[in-house]
Amino acid sequence: MNHEALSVAPPPDKRCYARSHYSLTRQIGAFNDFKRLFQGFTLAEILITLGIIGVVAAMTIPVLIANHKKQEVVTKLEKVYTVMNQAIKMSEVENGAVEHWYMDCGISSSPTCSTEEVKDWFKNYLGKYLNITKIVTNDTSTGILIYFSDGSIINMPRYIYDIAYYTNEKAIKNSVRGKNTFLFRFEGNSTSAQKKTFEPYTYSWDGTREGLTTTSNQYACSTAENSRRALCTKLIQYEGWQIPKDYPIKF
């Protein structure tokens, strides 16, 4: 006669039981600690305490978030400033002095280069030295958008030298000058102080700290309603790549 083998369940794992018991003990202990924390307090006192904690959190959390956003902006600004100027120097080693390979594409009111010419020029002289993901023509066909690996973007117009820097892709559609959009200039064949470098926009600046924030200059980084805030990049650089307390834009 064949006898089927009886299936015998293995004995419970004592280690598993010990771990479960230890975990339960810790949870009970934590609950008892919580109870002891509030022993001797009335419900009203507990509610008042929780309310105070809520008020403090409501006051401090927005400040922490704003400070984080500020730091994110200045970090990206300093980074793009550094990598662009490094790219110019590396290109000069391979291609000679910048004034010999810089392309004159006219002025802002009358650009003479096509977007494809600007794209080819950028790829040949700067693109190979930068960590970029793509280069496309912008929506208005007035220049090219250069996407960096950190998510930021520069808009190089058909006349090349006035450059808008976007901290992220959302800024292209919802641009706020001095908050998510900042101006730089690249004048490879200029005789100005910005010659051969990628620098913050300084048109109409008188060279003083006051000149960066005055309400009498429409290009200044000011609170004036008609302010173009073109000098906000320079203000941040002037302050050692920090956003000063008198900065006109809230984060």
C-alpha positions in Angstrom: 0.0 0.0 0.0 1.3 3.5 -0.9 1.2 6.0 1.8 1.3 9.7 0.8 3.9 11.7 2.6 2.3 14.0 5.1 3.3 17.7 4.6 4.6 19.0 7.9 4.9 22.8 8.2 8.3 24.0 9.3 8.5 25.4 12.8 8.3 29.2 13.0 11.5 31.1 12.6 12.4 32.4 16.1 14.5 35.2 14.6 11.4 36.5 12.6 9.4 36.4 15.8 12.0 38.2 17.7 12.2 41.0 15.1 8.5 41.4 15.1 8.4 41.5 18.9 11.2 44.1 19.0 9.5 46.3 16.4 6.2 46.2 18.3 8.0 47.0 21.5 9.6 50.0 19.9 6.3 51.3 18.6 4.6 50.9 22.0 7.6 52.7 23.6 7.4 55.6 21.2 3.6 55.9 21.9 4.2 56.0 25.6 6.9 58.6 25.1 4.4 60.7 23.2 1.9 60.4 25.9 4.4 61.4 28.6 5.3 64.4 26.6 1.8 65.8 26.9 1.0 64.6 30.4 0.0 67.4 32.6 -1.2 69.6 29.7 -4.9 70.4 29.0 -6.4 70.0 25.6 -6.5 73.8 25.2 -2.8 74.1 26.0 -1.9 71.4 23.5 -4.0 73.1 20.8 -2.3 76.4 21.5 1.1 74.9 21.3 0.3 73.2 18.0 -1.1 76.5 16.7 2.1 78.3 17.6 4.1 75.6 15.8 1.9 76.1 12.8 2.4 79.9 12.7 6.2 79.6 13.0 6.2 77.0 10.2 4.0 79.3 8.0 6.5 82.1 8.6 9.7 80.2 8.1 8.9 77.7 5.3 8.3 80.4 2.6 11.6 82.1 3.5 13.4 78.8 3.2 11.9 78.1 -0.2 12.7 81.6 -1.4 16.3 81.3 -0.2 16.6 77.9 -2.0 15.3 79.5 -5.3 17.7 82.4 -5.0 20.6 80.0 -4.4 19.6 77.9 -7.4 19.5 81.0 -9.6 22.9 82.4 -8.6 24.5 79.0 -8.9 23.3 78.7 -12.5 24.3 82.2 -13.4 27.8 81.8 -12.1 28.1 78.4 -13.8 27.0 79.6 -17.3 29.4 82.6 -16.9 32.3 80.3 -16.1 31.7 77.6 -18.7 31.0 80.1 -21.5 34.3 82.0 -20.9 36.1 78.7 -20.5 34.7 77.7 -23.9 35.9 80.9 -25.5 39.5 80.4 -24.1 39.6 76.8 -25.3 38.3 77.8 -28.7 41.0 80.4 -29.0 43.6 77.7 -28.5 42.3 75.8 -31.5 40.9 78.6 -33.7 43.1 81.6 -32.8 42.1 84.9 -31.2 38.4 85.4 -30.9 38.4 88.6 -33.1 39.5 86.4 -36.0 36.6 83.9 -35.7 33.9 86.1 -34.3 31.2 86.7 -36.9 29.8 90.2 -37.4 26.1 89.8 -37.8 25.0 93.4 -37.7 23.1 95.1 -34.9 19.9 94.3 -33.0 17.7 96.5 -35.3 19.2 95.1 -38.4 20.7 91.5 -38.1 22.5 90.3 -41.2 23.0 86.6 -40.3 20.5 83.8 -40.7 19.6 81.4 -37.8 21.4 78.6 -39.7 24.6 80.7 -40.0 24.5 81.5 -36.3 23.9 77.8 -35.4 26.8 76.7 -37.6 29.1 79.4 -36.1 28.2 78.4 -32.6 28.7 74.7 -33.2 32.1 75.3 -34.8 33.5 77.7 -32.3 31.8 77.2 -29.0 29.4 74.2 -29.0 32.1 71.5 -29.0 33.5 72.9 -25.7 30.2 73.0 -23.9 27.9 70.3 -22.4 24.8 70.9 -24.4 21.9 68.6 -25.4 20.4 70.4 -28.4 20.4 73.5 -30.5 17.1 74.7 -32.2 15.7 77.8 -33.9 13.6 79.8 -31.5 9.8 80.2 -32.1 10.2 83.6 -33.7 13.1 82.6 -35.9 15.1 85.5 -34.5 17.8 83.3 -33.1 18.7 79.9 -31.7 18.1 78.2 -28.4 21.0 76.3 -26.9 20.0 73.8 -24.2 22.5 72.9 -21.5 22.5 69.6 -19.6 21.4 71.3 -16.4 18.1 72.4 -18.0 19.1 76.0 -18.5 19.0 77.6 -22.0 20.5 80.6 -23.8 18.9 82.4 -26.6 21.5 83.7 -29.1 20.0 86.1 -31.5 20.8 86.5 -35.2 23.1 89.4 -34.4 24.8 87.2 -31.7 25.9 89.6 -29.0 22.9 90.2 -26.8 22.2 86.9 -25.1 19.2 86.0 -22.9 19.8 83.2 -20.3 16.8 81.2 -19.1 17.2 79.3 -15.9 14.8 76.6 -17.1 12.6 75.8 -20.1 9.4 77.2 -18.4 11.0 80.6 -18.4 10.9 80.7 -22.2 7.1 81.0 -22.2 6.8 82.8 -18.8 9.8 85.0 -18.8 10.4 87.4 -15.8 13.5 89.5 -16.3 15.7 89.3 -13.2 14.0 86.2 -11.9 14.2 83.4 -14.4 15.6 85.4 -17.4 19.0 87.2 -17.3 20.9 89.2 -19.9 24.5 88.6 -21.0 26.6 90.0 -23.8 29.3 88.5 -26.1 31.2 91.0 -28.2 34.1 89.2 -29.8 35.2 92.1 -31.9 34.1 95.0 -29.7 36.3 97.7 -28.3 34.3 97.9 -25.1 35.2 96.6 -21.6 33.5 93.3 -22.5 35.8 92.6 -25.4 36.3 88.9 -26.2 34.3 87.7 -23.2 30.9 86.6 -22.2 29.8 89.1 -19.6 26.6 90.4 -17.8 24.8 93.0 -19.8 26.1 96.5 -18.9 24.7 98.8 -21.5 24.0 102.3 -20.0 25.6 101.4 -16.7 27.7 104.2 -15.1 30.0 101.8 -13.3 28.6 102.5 -9.8 26.6 100.3 -7.4 23.9 102.9 -7.3 23.8 102.9 -11.1 22.7 99.3 -11.1 19.5 99.9 -9.1 18.6 103.5 -9.8 15.0 104.2 -10.9 16.2 106.9 -13.3 17.7 104.3 -15.7 15.2 102.1 -17.5 17.9 99.4 -17.9 18.7 99.2 -14.2 17.6 96.5 -11.9 15.0 98.6 -10.1 11.5 98.7 -8.8 10.4 101.2 -11.4 7.4 100.2 -13.5 9.2 100.8 -16.8 12.4 99.0 -15.7 13.7 96.6 -18.2 15.9 95.1 -15.5 18.7 94.4 -18.0 21.3 95.1 -15.3 20.1 92.5 -12.8 22.7 90.0 -14.0 25.5 92.6 -13.4 24.1 93.5 -10.0 24.2 89.8 -8.9 27.8 89.5 -10.2 28.7 92.8 -8.5 27.6 91.4 -5.2 29.8 88.3 -5.6 27.2 86.2 -7.2 24.7 86.8 -4.5 21.2 88.3 -4.6 21.3 91.4 -2.4 18.7 92.5 0.2 17.6 95.4 -1.9 16.9 93.2 -4.9 13.7 94.4 -6.5 12.2 91.0 -7.4 10.8 88.6 -4.9 11.4 84.8 -5.2 
